[in-house]
Amino acid sequence: MNKSIYTLQNEDKILKCLVRQRELYNYAKLINNIKFILMIIIIAINIMTKFFDNINLLKLLLIMILLLPFINDWLNIISNNFKNKAAKIQQYIDVSLYSSALNQSSKIWGEILTTSEISNEISKISYKKIEKQKVKDWYSDYSNLDTFLQIFYCQKENISWDSNLRKFYKRILELILYGVLIILLLIIVFKSELVTKNFLKNILWFPSLSNYLYGIINNLKGDIDELSKINKKSEDIERKIEENICKKEIINFEIDLQEEIYNQRRKLYLIPNFFYKINLKKYQKNKAKVAENINSK
């Protein structure tokens, strides 16, 4: 009998792949943090120019404003490179698990990293810092189900995790952005006596911050819309499963779905680690209960 995906995911090589892909995503997130820090520096210098009549500050501000688009483009290239590598490793992990569970060649799932390429990536892990325990048991236990159903529900978990995480993060950013905006508008409209020259100087940071947050919110909205389309395709597959379509045909649908999951992973806006960690345990507990209900049917 073939091993289940739940068992296969905790084999040594898969765990090392998970560690490496998380490491690469962290590098990409670090680049995003640098972009945020640069924005904060520009906001700080901009505010300082309002309080200090210093030509050097103005020059520095102008240079940073002029260079920022080019710096961001360069940082985006580096970030996307890390993100694409991580997505390729994720695809390798999923395809390895699915093909092993099916006892079929991985070739039917399309092109993935070669053995030498994945070995090269694994070799870059710092073994002093390797923490395989933290990446264990990502997928819930669907061991009681037929293999093609295990694959489907693992794919559903990936889609729902990416979508729900981004929906929640988007709501938090909207709360911050529109909350601050409403407070400022209320002060301006109902507390006009507070709207002094110093007050206006003190809120000069808001346009830059709002543009930054609004850009992220738009990226998240685009991701959520695309993930919604992918989820709709998964629902179509689920209906076909309920109609008892032959397994081979369902697997072909799953192969197409996996390709869309992979392509979307390469484009997704990366969620900060602190927010990822806050939601991870709650999500996994919820999915474990869902899996338990599915297995009991």
C-alpha positions in Angstrom: 0.0 0.0 0.0 1.3 3.5 -0.9 2.1 5.9 1.8 -0.3 8.7 2.4 0.6 12.4 1.7 0.3 13.0 5.5 3.1 10.5 6.1 5.2 11.4 3.0 5.3 15.1 3.9 7.5 14.5 7.0 10.2 12.6 5.2 13.7 14.1 5.6 14.1 15.5 2.1 10.7 17.1 2.0 11.2 18.8 5.3 14.6 20.1 4.1 12.8 21.5 1.0 10.2 23.2 3.2 13.0 24.8 5.3 14.7 26.0 2.2 11.6 27.5 0.6 10.7 29.2 3.9 14.2 30.6 4.0 13.9 32.0 0.4 10.5 33.6 1.2 12.1 35.2 4.3 14.8 36.7 2.1 12.1 38.1 -0.2 10.2 39.5 2.8 13.4 41.1 4.0 13.6 43.0 0.7 10.1 44.2 1.2 11.1 45.4 4.7 14.0 47.4 3.2 11.5 49.1 0.8 9.3 50.0 3.8 12.3 51.4 5.8 13.3 53.6 2.8 9.8 55.0 2.7 10.0 55.8 6.4 13.3 57.5 6.0 11.9 59.7 3.2 8.9 60.6 5.4 11.2 61.4 8.3 13.5 63.6 6.2 10.4 65.3 4.6 9.1 66.2 8.1 12.5 67.4 9.2 12.7 69.8 6.3 9.6 71.6 7.6 11.3 72.2 11.0 14.9 72.8 9.9 15.9 75.2 7.2 18.8 73.1 5.9 19.7 72.9 2.2 21.5 69.6 2.7 18.3 68.0 4.0 16.4 69.2 0.9 19.2 67.9 -1.4 19.1 64.5 0.4 15.3 64.4 0.2 15.4 65.2 -3.5 18.1 62.6 -4.3 16.1 59.9 -2.4 12.9 60.8 -4.1 14.5 60.7 -7.6 16.4 57.4 -6.9 13.6 55.6 -5.1 11.7 54.3 -8.2 15.0 52.8 -9.5 16.0 51.4 -6.1 12.5 49.8 -5.8 12.7 48.3 -9.3 16.1 46.7 -8.4 14.8 45.5 -5.1 11.7 44.0 -6.8 13.9 42.0 -9.2 15.9 40.6 -6.2 12.7 39.9 -4.2 10.9 38.2 -7.2 14.0 36.1 -7.8 13.8 34.7 -4.2 10.0 34.3 -4.5 10.2 32.4 -7.8 12.8 30.0 -6.4 10.7 29.4 -3.3 7.6 28.8 -5.5 9.5 26.3 -7.6 10.5 24.4 -4.4 6.9 24.4 -3.3 5.9 23.0 -6.6 8.6 20.3 -6.3 7.3 19.4 -2.8 3.7 19.1 -3.9 4.5 17.2 -7.1 6.8 14.8 -5.2 4.1 14.1 -2.6 1.3 13.7 -5.1 3.3 11.5 -7.6 4.7 9.4 -4.7 1.3 8.9 -3.2 -0.1 7.9 -6.6 3.0 5.8 -7.4 3.3 7.5 -10.7 5.9 9.5 -12.5 6.2 13.2 -11.6 6.4 14.0 -15.3 2.6 14.1 -15.6 2.6 17.2 -13.4 4.8 19.2 -15.7 8.3 20.5 -15.4 9.7 20.7 -11.8 13.2 21.2 -10.4 15.6 18.4 -11.1 17.2 16.2 -8.4 20.5 18.0 -8.8 18.8 21.5 -8.6 16.8 20.6 -5.5 19.9 19.1 -3.9 21.8 22.3 -4.6 19.1 24.3 -2.9 19.0 22.1 0.1 22.8 22.3 0.4 22.4 26.1 0.9 20.5 25.6 4.2 22.5 26.6 7.3 22.5 23.3 9.2 23.1 25.1 12.4 19.8 26.8 12.0 17.8 24.1 10.3 14.4 23.6 12.1 12.6 20.8 10.5 10.2 20.4 13.4 8.6 23.8 12.6 7.6 22.8 9.1 6.2 19.3 10.0 2.6 18.3 9.4 1.6 21.2 7.0 -1.1 19.2 5.3 -3.9 17.7 7.4 -4.4 14.0 7.7 -6.6 12.6 4.8 -5.0 9.2 5.0 -8.3 7.3 5.1 -9.2 8.7 1.6 -8.3 7.5 -1.8 -5.1 9.1 -3.1 -6.8 11.4 -5.7 -9.0 12.8 -2.9 -5.9 13.3 -0.6 -4.4 15.4 -3.4 -7.6 17.4 -4.0 -8.0 18.3 -0.3 -4.3 19.3 0.0 -4.8 21.6 -2.9 -7.9 23.0 -1.3 -5.9 23.7 1.8 -3.2 25.6 -0.1 -5.8 27.8 -1.9 -7.8 28.6 1.3 -4.7 29.3 3.3 -3.3 31.8 0.8 -6.8 33.4 0.3 -7.9 33.7 3.9 -4.5 35.0 5.1 -4.6 37.8 2.5 -8.2 38.6 3.2 -7.4 39.0 6.9 -4.3 41.0 6.3 -6.1 43.3 3.8 -8.8 44.0 6.4 -6.2 44.9 9.0 -4.4 47.3 6.6 -7.8 48.9 5.5 -8.6 49.4 9.2 -5.3 51.2 9.8 -5.5 53.3 6.6 -9.2 54.3 6.8 -9.1 54.6 10.6 -6.4 57.2 10.5 -8.0 59.0 7.6 -11.3 59.2 9.3 -9.7 60.5 12.5 -7.8 63.2 10.6 -10.9 64.2 8.7 -13.0 64.4 11.9 -10.3 66.7 13.5 -10.2 68.9 10.4 -14.0 69.2 10.2 -15.1 69.3 13.9 -12.0 70.5 15.6 -10.8 73.2 13.3 -9.2 75.1 16.1 -6.6 72.3 16.3 -5.7 72.6 12.6 -2.7 74.8 13.0 0.5 75.1 11.0 2.2 72.8 13.4 -0.6 70.3 13.1 -0.3 70.3 9.3 3.4 69.8 9.5 2.9 66.9 11.9 0.6 65.0 9.4 2.8 65.4 6.4 3.7 61.7 6.7 0.2 60.6 6.0 0.1 60.9 2.1 3.3 58.8 1.7 2.0 56.2 4.2 -1.4 56.1 2.6 0.1 55.6 -0.9 2.2 52.8 0.5 -0.7 51.0 2.3 -3.1 51.6 -0.6 -0.5 49.9 -3.0 -0.3 46.9 -0.8 -4.1 46.7 -0.4 -4.5 46.8 -4.2 -1.9 44.0 -4.6 -3.8 41.9 -2.0 -7.1 42.6 -3.8 -5.7 41.3 -7.0 -4.3 38.2 -5.3 -7.7 37.5 -3.6 -9.5 37.9 -6.9 -7.2 35.4 -8.7 -7.3 33.0 -5.8 -11.1 33.2 -5.9 -11.0 32.1 -9.6 -8.7 29.2 -8.7 -11.0 28.2 -5.8 -14.0 28.2 -8.2 -12.1 25.7 -10.4 -11.5 23.6 -7.3 -15.3 23.7 -6.6 -15.9 22.5 -10.1 -13.6 19.6 -9.5 -15.4 18.8 -6.3 -18.7 18.6 -8.1 -17.2 16.2 -10.6 -15.9 14.1 -7.7 -19.4 14.0 -6.3 -20.7 12.9 -9.8 -18.3 10.0 -9.6 -16.3 11.0 -12.6 -13.5 8.5 -13.2 -10.3 8.9 -11.1 -8.0 9.4 -14.1 -10.1 12.3 -15.3 -10.1 13.9 -11.8 -6.3 13.6 -11.6 -6.0 15.4 -15.0 -8.2 18.2 -13.5 -6.0 18.3 -10.4 -2.8 18.6 -12.6 -4.3 21.7 -14.3 -5.3 23.1 -10.9 -1.8 22.6 -9.5 -0.4 24.5 -12.4 -2.6 27.5 -11.6 -1.7 27.2 -7.9 2.0 27.3 -8.8 1.7 30.3 -11.2 -0.3 32.2 -8.6 2.3 31.5 -5.9 5.0 33.2 -8.1 2.9 36.4 -8.1 1.4 36.6 -4.6 2.2 39.5 -2.3 4.2 38.1 0.6 2.6 38.4 4.0 4.9 39.5 6.9 6.1 36.7 9.2 4.6 38.0 12.4 1.1 37.9 10.7 1.8 34.5 9.2 2.7 33.0 12.5 -0.3 34.5 14.4 -2.7 32.8 12.0 -0.8 29.5 11.3 -1.7 27.5 14.4 -5.4 28.6 14.3 -5.6 27.7 10.6 -4.0 24.3 11.1 -6.3 23.4 14.0 -9.3 24.4 11.9 -8.2 22.3 8.9 -7.4 19.3 11.2 -11.1 19.4 12.3 -12.3 19.7 8.7 -10.1 16.7 7.7 -11.5 14.7 10.6 -15.0 15.4 9.4 -14.2 14.5 5.8 -12.4 11.2 6.9 -15.4 10.2 9.0 -17.9 10.4 6.1 
